């Protein structure tokens, strides 16, 4: 008994899916979790899945930026012991002022608008 190891898409027992009256054939390799298109010369071309295509076309950074800022702000408030209902507690305002060279009052007034 010998052990045979096949390259992705090359196992003869993999299911084949025919489309357009057999003009196009796809093979799904579960181990590689990839569909391969059988080209006219018999070579296999890996096909991108929906997730891969969407990752390239949809920029997720913009929608997640607001969420990340809110999470970071809550983390700073918790770490600094801010538990008031102010939009920006005094410890956070001081930290902001140190970084940006603004007064804490200016920070509080811009946040309350």
Order of alpha helices (4+ residues) and beta strands (2+ residues): beta-beta-beta-beta-alpha-alpha-alpha-alpha
